Amino acid sequence: MAKILIVYYSLGGNTKEAAEIVKKAVESTGHKAVMKTGLEADLKDLLECDGIAIGTPDYFSYMAGGLKDFFDRTLYPSRGKVEDKPYFAFVTHGGGGKAIDSVERIAQSFNFKKAAEPVLIKNSPDSKARKLLEETVMKFLAAL
Ligand SMILES: Cc1cc2nc3c(=O)[nH]c(=O)nc-3n(C[C@H](O)[C@H](O)[C@H](O)COP(=O)(O)O)c2cc1C
């Protein structure tokens, strides 16, 4: 059984809704999901997980500060310990979605391995977005 860290941030609830879909999809396969905001998650969560799902709203074409906080705190202490950790990202946005670029750049700084293409969702996830998220989780888990 793999342990998946779902680290996200959400002020308005859209990204939290998406994170909950990811959590359910992970658990439906029998794997363990740990869902935390970027302010709650810590180095131990990052080191102990087998894969990481990163969720953020697009705020000013960048990831949410509450998610970035997690990466700011964990970059140096995780050096040499998280290379090639599989990840995928999901972003909710109001029509832009450029925040994905900031997530992908940070993932490269950690040398995480991109296990599935990112999912971009306009505002709250509709049934199409839900399906895409669920399919992406399956691809991500298959790459562990
Ligand atoms: C402070 C702020 C800045 C935003 N900037 C952008 C933006 O640059 N591009 C965009 O597409 N949406 C932008 N939005 C819209 C949000 O990305 C979108 O509503 C998102 O789903 C909110 O997620 P949340 O409900 O998890 O907070 C912004 C929203 C807020 C509150």
The ligand as an SDF file (V2000), in Angstrom:
LIG
                    3D

 31 33  0  0  0  0  0  0  0  0999 V2000
   -6.5320   36.6990   -4.8540 C   0  0  0  0  0  0  0  0  0  0  0  0
   -7.0320   35.9850   -6.0570 C   0  0  0  0  0  0  0  0  0  0  0  0
   -6.3150   36.0560   -7.2330 C   0  0  0  0  0  0  0  0  0  0  0  0
   -6.7460   35.3650   -8.3600 C   0  0  0  0  0  0  0  0  0  0  0  0
   -5.9910   35.4330   -9.5110 N   0  0  0  0  0  0  0  0  0  0  0  0
   -6.3500   34.6710  -10.5870 C   0  0  0  0  0  0  0  0  0  0  0  0
   -5.5390   34.6510  -11.7520 C   0  0  0  0  0  0  0  0  0  0  0  0
   -4.5130   35.3140  -11.8510 O   0  0  0  0  0  0  0  0  0  0  0  0
   -5.9280   33.8540  -12.7780 N   0  0  0  0  0  0  0  0  0  0  0  0
   -7.0640   33.1000  -12.7270 C   0  0  0  0  0  0  0  0  0  0  0  0
   -7.3670   32.3840  -13.6790 O   0  0  0  0  0  0  0  0  0  0  0  0
   -7.8520   33.0920  -11.6170 N   0  0  0  0  0  0  0  0  0  0  0  0
   -7.5390   33.8580  -10.5500 C   0  0  0  0  0  0  0  0  0  0  0  0
   -8.3140   33.8390   -9.4220 N   0  0  0  0  0  0  0  0  0  0  0  0
   -9.4820   32.9430   -9.3720 C   0  0  0  0  0  0  0  0  0  0  0  0
   -9.1720   31.6530   -8.6390 C   0  0  0  0  0  0  0  0  0  0  0  0
   -8.0040   31.0310   -9.1630 O   0  0  0  0  0  0  0  0  0  0  0  0
  -10.2990   30.6160   -8.7280 C   0  0  0  0  0  0  0  0  0  0  0  0
  -11.5230   31.1570   -8.3210 O   0  0  0  0  0  0  0  0  0  0  0  0
   -9.9580   29.3850   -7.8900 C   0  0  0  0  0  0  0  0  0  0  0  0
  -10.8030   28.3110   -8.2360 O   0  0  0  0  0  0  0  0  0  0  0  0
  -10.0720   29.6690   -6.4030 C   0  0  0  0  0  0  0  0  0  0  0  0
   -9.7450   28.5150   -5.6760 O   0  0  0  0  0  0  0  0  0  0  0  0
  -10.1580   28.2940   -4.1620 P   0  0  0  0  0  0  0  0  0  0  0  0
  -11.6780   28.3220   -4.1290 O   0  0  0  0  0  0  0  0  0  0  0  0
   -9.6230   26.9490   -3.8340 O   0  0  0  0  0  0  0  0  0  0  0  0
   -9.5500   29.3970   -3.3740 O   0  0  0  0  0  0  0  0  0  0  0  0
   -7.9210   34.5610   -8.3040 C   0  0  0  0  0  0  0  0  0  0  0  0
   -8.6430   34.5220   -7.0940 C   0  0  0  0  0  0  0  0  0  0  0  0
   -8.2000   35.1990   -5.9820 C   0  0  0  0  0  0  0  0  0  0  0  0
   -8.9770   35.1150   -4.6940 C   0  0  0  0  0  0  0  0  0  0  0  0
  1  2  1  0
  2  3  1  0
  2 30  2  0
  3  4  2  0
  4  5  1  0
  4 28  1  0
  5  6  2  0
  6  7  1  0
  6 13  1  0
  7  8  2  0
  7  9  1  0
  9 10  1  0
 10 11  2  0
 10 12  1  0
 12 13  2  0
 13 14  1  0
 14 15  1  0
 14 28  1  0
 15 16  1  0
 16 17  1  0
 16 18  1  0
 18 19  1  0
 18 20  1  0
 20 21  1  0
 20 22  1  0
 22 23  1  0
 23 24  1  0
 24 25  2  0
 24 26  1  0
 24 27  1  0
 28 29  2  0
 29 30  1  0
 30 31  1  0
M  END
$$$$
